[in-house]
């Protein structure tokens, strides 16, 4: 069975249970607000981040810095054991 997929060309945000198109600024602001709300409710250790061992060292470094400095969590794994 062949499936056809539709590629998203703009961000979507959920409003009253439905997805609607949004600007990148609105979508990123909502994502940031979600992180802030979770950290405010349960503390920074509620946040965890997975990075990819196939990503560049620079990308993994930036992910680590984001998790540790911006969020305040040491819960980051780049799966470098494989």
C-alpha positions as CSV (number, residue, x, y, z in Angstrom):
1,X,0.0,0.0,0.0
2,X,1.5,3.3,-1.1
3,X,1.0,6.3,1.2
4,X,1.2,9.8,0.1
5,X,2.3,12.3,2.7
6,X,1.7,16.0,2.8
7,X,4.7,18.1,3.9
8,X,4.0,20.9,6.3
9,X,5.0,24.3,4.9
10,X,4.1,26.4,7.9
11,X,3.9,25.9,11.7
12,X,0.7,24.8,13.3
13,X,-0.6,25.7,16.8
14,X,-3.4,24.0,18.7
15,X,-6.3,26.3,19.6
16,X,-9.5,24.8,21.2
17,X,-8.4,21.3,20.2
18,X,-7.8,22.2,16.5
19,X,-4.6,22.9,14.6
20,X,-4.4,26.2,12.8
21,X,-1.6,27.8,10.8
22,X,0.5,30.3,12.7
23,X,3.6,32.5,12.1
24,X,7.0,31.2,13.1
25,X,7.2,33.9,15.8
26,X,3.9,32.8,17.3
27,X,4.8,29.1,17.2
28,X,8.2,29.6,18.8
29,X,6.7,31.9,21.5
30,X,4.2,29.2,22.3
31,X,6.9,26.5,22.5
32,X,9.0,28.8,24.8
33,X,6.0,29.4,27.0
34,X,5.4,25.7,27.3
35,X,9.0,25.2,28.5
36,X,8.6,28.1,30.9
37,X,5.3,26.8,32.3
38,X,6.7,23.2,32.8
39,X,9.8,24.5,34.6
40,X,7.8,26.9,36.7
41,X,5.4,24.1,37.8
42,X,7.8,21.3,38.4
43,X,11.3,22.7,38.3
44,X,14.0,22.5,35.7
45,X,14.6,18.7,36.2
46,X,11.2,18.1,34.7
47,X,12.9,18.9,31.3
48,X,15.0,16.4,29.4
49,X,16.6,16.6,26.0
50,X,17.8,13.9,23.5
51,X,20.3,14.9,21.0
52,X,21.7,12.7,18.2
53,X,25.1,11.0,18.2
54,X,25.2,11.5,14.4
55,X,24.9,15.2,14.8
56,X,28.0,17.4,14.7
57,X,29.9,18.1,17.9
58,X,28.8,21.7,17.6
59,X,25.1,20.8,17.4
60,X,25.4,18.5,20.5
61,X,27.4,21.2,22.3
62,X,24.6,23.8,21.6
63,X,21.9,21.3,22.7
64,X,23.9,20.8,26.0
65,X,24.3,24.5,26.6
66,X,20.6,25.1,25.9
67,X,19.5,22.4,28.4
68,X,21.9,23.4,31.1
69,X,22.0,27.2,30.8
70,X,18.6,28.1,29.5
71,X,16.5,25.5,31.1
72,X,18.7,24.6,34.1
73,X,18.6,20.9,33.6
74,X,21.4,18.3,33.4
75,X,19.0,15.8,31.8
76,X,20.6,15.6,28.3
77,X,21.6,12.5,26.4
78,X,23.4,12.5,23.1
79,X,23.4,8.7,22.7
80,X,27.2,8.6,22.1
81,X,27.4,5.1,23.5
82,X,26.5,3.5,20.1
